[in-house]
Amino acid sequence: MIRNENEVLKIGGGTYNPPNMAKIQAFVGKQKRVKGYPLGVQVGSNSFRIELSGDAKLFLGFSLRWDEETISVPDLPPSISLTINNDIVIDRIHPKFFNGAYISNEFYEFPRPLSGRDNIVLTMDGIANINIYSAFYYI
């Protein structure tokens, strides 16, 4: 049944005015989203371009994970750097500071405005061939 958007429904003894599609889309557009990237780190210089949705408005932060049973701290890159639109957000920090053992939230927060045509680059110098899993949070 097709309803008029302005129609008020009578349910039980009360009324219910369901939100219209524009209100639902506006609400969903303000919700946190997450995009994951497996990072195959090789020995030497590694650069990963992070591409978020074209309608991304705000970079919230990120987290890193690795298999702690098979990868020890000495195998991790000695540092990582994160640049967002030529703004150096992280400059040569050890990646262990961005995994669950060092943060109490779901991710490490670095809020930055986004335009939808952003240049986000994560770099690291690998000392072993390992896999690191990343999650990037944005609105």
N, C-alpha and C positions, 0 to 999 in steps of 0.2 A: 504494500500500500504506500503510495506517495503522499507525504504530508507537506503541508505548508510550513515553512521554517518558523513562522511566528505562531503556529498553533500550540496551544497549551493543552497538555494531556490531563485528563482526570483519572487519577489512580487512587483507589480506595476512597477515603474521605478528603484527600488533598489534591493539589494540582502539581504538575511537574512540567517545567518548561525546559526541554532538552537543549543543550548548546547547539548552535548551528555549526556547519563545517568550518567556517572562517575562524570561529573561536577555538575549535579543536585544533586546527592547523597552527594557530598562534601559540597555543599551549604546548604542542609537541615541539615546535620550533625553539622553545626555550629550555628544553630538556637536555641533560648531559648525554653526549654520545661518546663512543670509544672506538678506536680503530687500532687493530693489532698489526705488528710487523715482526716476522721472524728475521733476525739479523744474523746472517752467516758471516761471522767475523773471521777474517783470514789474517795470517801473519803479515804485518806491514800496515800501511795506511788504508783505512776504510772510511767511506763516506756514504751515508744513507739519506736519500731525499725522501722526506715524509710528506705524503700528499693526503690532505684531508678533504672533506667534501667542499665543493665550491661555494656552498652557502654557510660555511663555518664563520662565526662572528667573533668567537672568543676562545683562545687556547687556554685550557685550564691547567694542564700539567701532564706528567707521564710517570710510568713505572717500568722497571726492568726486572726480569726474572731469568734464572738459568737453573739447570738441574744441579743442585748442590751436592748430589751423590756422585756425580761424574765429573763435575768441574770444580776445581779448588780455586781459592782466591788468587794464588800465584798465576793461574792460567788466564785470569781476567785481564782485559786491557788495563794498563796502568792509569789511564784517564779517558774521559769522554768530554766532548764539547757539544753544545747545542746552540744553534744560531737560528733566530726567527727574524726574517726580513732585515738582515744585516745587524740585528741587535744580538750581541753575544750574551746569551742567557746563562749558559754554563760554560766555564772556561777551565778545562783540564782538571776535572774532579774524578776521583776513583768511582767506578760504577756501583760498588757495594753500598754507597750511600743512597742509592735510588731503588733498592729492592725492599721487600717487606720487612726485613730485619731492622731497618733503620728508619722506617716511616710508620706512623700510627694510622694514617688514613689509607684509603684505597690507592692513592697516587701522590706523588710529590707535586705540590702546587707551584706553578709559575704562570699566573694569569697574564696574558698578552692579547691585545686586540688583533683581530684578523680581518682581512679584506675579501677573502675568497680566491685571491690570486697570490698566495703567500709562498715564500721561499723558506722552507723549514729543513734544516740539515743537521743530522747527528753524525759526528765524526769520532773515530777512535783509532788508536794504533794497536793492532792485535799482536800478541806475543805467542798465541797458539790458535789453532783452527778450532773455534767453538761456536755454539749457537746460543744467542741471547734473544729472549723474547721480550718485546716491548709493547706497551699499550699507551696510546696517546688519547687524552681526554679533551673534549671541546664542546662548545655549544654552537 
